Amino acid sequence: MPQSLSKVYVHYVFSTKYRKPTISESIRKELQKYIIGTFANNGAYVYEVYANPDHVHILCALPRMITIANLIAKVKAASSKWIKQKGVSEFSWQGGYGAFSVSSSALKIVENYIRNQKEHHKQASFKEEYKNFLKEYKVDYDERYVWD
């Protein structure tokens, strides 16, 4: 086989430092566009993104030539700098992130889930949501190191 081909869908979740609600509604849509652009500049197609006041969800196809860690590091660094330039001087993202695989048959389900974040979080906190992802994906974790 002369080519290397892949299509890996990933649902990323990461929060603001200490889950502070520092993403205001006034910059949310512009931040989402900026995040989409940063992913695109790194060869990733974003299917859906939603920036909550204290965390973000992103569904994308992982580019073949970059690791999850490198991609998220680039996106977090660029978007953090952008948010600070918008006047949120005390902004930073948490140190870690969640990256969860998504099958092609579940793309629409995850897109809808991300699109409906505002409604979803009327019933569940980010901590509850994130712990549910960890449980659903059978991710072992130490609670002392999940939250920063």
N, C-alpha and C positions, 0 to 999 in steps of 0.2 A: 504494500500500500504506500504510494509515494506521498500522500498528503497526511497531515495531522488535522483531524476534524473533531470538534467538540461542541456541545451545547449544554452548558451547565447553568441551571437557574438557581439563584441564591436570594434568600430573603434576609436582609441585614437589619439589625436592630441595635441602636446605641443611644445612650442618653447624654444629656448635658451633665457636667460635673455636679455631683451631689444631687442630681435630678432637679436642679433649680429651674423653675419655669421662666427661662430667659428668652425663649423664642416667641416674640409677640406676633399677634395676628397681622400687624402692619408690615412685617417683613417675611411672613411665612411663605407666601406664594413666590416671592422673589428668591428666597432661599431655596425652595424646591427647584426652581429653574436653574439656579446656580449649581446645585448638586447634580442635576441631570447633565448639565454641561461639563462638569468635572468628570463624571463617569464617561461621557462620550469622548472627551479628550484622552481618556485612557483605554478606549476601544470597547467600552461596555454600553450595552443598550439598556436603558431603564424602562421598565414596563409600568411601574407605579412608584410614587414617593408621597409620603405625607409627613410633614414636620409638625409634631405636637409641641406644646410649650416646653416640655422637658425631655422629649426623645423623638427619634425619627425612625421610620420604616422605609426600606427601599427594596424593591424587587427588580433584579436585573439578571441579564445573561453575563456570566463571568467570561472575560476575555481569555483566550487561550494562552497568552504569553505573560500573564501577570498573576501573582498569588493573591489570595483573599487579603492577607495581611498588608501587602504593599498597596493594593487598591484602596482599602479602607484608610490606611495611613495618609495617602495622598488626598482623599476626599475630606477627611477630618481636618487636615492641616489647611487646605485651601479654603474650606467653608468657615473654619474658625477665624481665619484672617479676614475673610469677607464680612462676617458678622461684626467683628470688632470695628471694621471700617464703617459700618452702618451705625456706629455709636453705642454698641453694647460692649463697653470696655472690659468688663469683668467676665466675659464669656470664655468657656472652654468645654470641650467634650470630655466625657469619662475616658479613662485609659483604655478600657476594653470594648468589646462589641460582641454581638451574637451573629452568627452566620448559619442559616438553616437551609438545607437543600429543599428544592421544590421540584416535583415531577411535572413534566409538560402537561399532563392531564389535570393538574391542580392550579395551573397558572391563573385562570379566571377567578377561582375561589380566593386565592391570595391577593390578587388585584383588588377584588371587592372588599376583602378584609382591610386592606391598607386604605382604600378609598373611604371606608366608613369608620375611620379611627375616632372621629369626634363623637359619634354615637356610641361606639364601643366603650370609650372611656368614661361615659356616664355611669357605667356599671362595674368597671374593673379598673384598678389603679395600674400604673406601669409596672410596679413590682409584681403584682398578681399576674399580669399578662406575661411578663418575662419568665417568671417561675413556671407558668403553664407551658411555655415554649420549651424550656429546659426539660420538663417532665415528659412532654409529648415526644421530644427527640431523644429521650433517654441520655441526656448529657449529665455526667457526673460533675458536681461542683461543690465548692466550699463557700458557704454563704458569706464568710468573712471577707472573701476576695471578689465577690460579684459586684458589690456596690461601692462606688467612689464618686 
